């Protein structure tokens, strides 16, 4: 039986961060966190974070662990292309 998603908020270092719980997973709002650095354009903070080498390494590892269909060779090519651009 599926349960309906529940939504809530956390107070983290004086910042309200929204979250949604779906089944057994909790999902936090990156936009809420990014607003601390740039309240007017949080999307720029998220875009920069997603381009960083450490973030791509984390996402690749997460996929490797959790996605049996993950294509590591294709991901490595993508990661190298994204992190070597000027």
N, C-alpha and C positions, 0 to 999 in steps of 0.2 A: 504494500500500500504506500503510495507516494504521499508525502506531507507537503503542505503548502509552504513556500518560502516565508521565513520570518525576517523582519527588518528591525534594525536597532541602531543605536549610536553608542560610541565609546568616547570618553574624554581622555585624550592622550597628550600629555604635556600642554595643557590648556588649549587643545585643538579638538573640536568635535569631528570624529571620523565615523562615517556611516558604514554599516556592514549588513550583509544579507546571509542568512543561513539557509542552505539548500541541502536537504538530506543530512549527511554528516559533515558537509563542508561549509566553512565560513569564508566569505569573500569580503575584503575590505575595499573601500573606495580610494584608489590611488589619487584621484583628483582632489579629494579632501586633504590628503597628506601634502600634495604638491602646492596647494593654496598657501601653505605656510611660507614657502620660498617665493612664490609669485602669485599673489591673490588675483591679479588681473588676467594673467595668461597661464593657468596651471597646466594647460595642454603642452606648453613648451617644455616644462619641467619633465613631464611624462615622456615626451618624445626623446629628450636627451637621455633620460634614464634607460629607455628601451634600446638606445644605440650603444650603450656602454658595454665594454668587453665583459665585465664581470656579470652584468645582467644576462647577456647572451649565453655565457657559460652556465649560469644557474638555470636558465630556461632549457638549454640543451640537456643538462643533467636530469632535470625534472621530467622531461619528455622521455629520456632513456629509461628512467625508472618506471614511469607510469603509462607509457604508450607503447604497446607491443608492435604497433605499425610504424614506429618512428624510424625515419630514414636518416641515420647519423651521417653518412657520407654527404648527402645533399645538404644537411644542416651545416656541416663543417664548411662547405663551399660558400654557403650563404653568410655564415658568421665571418669568414675571412674577408669576403667582399665588403660586408658592412663595416668592419672595424679597420679597414685599410683605406677607406675613402677620406680625402682631405676635409 
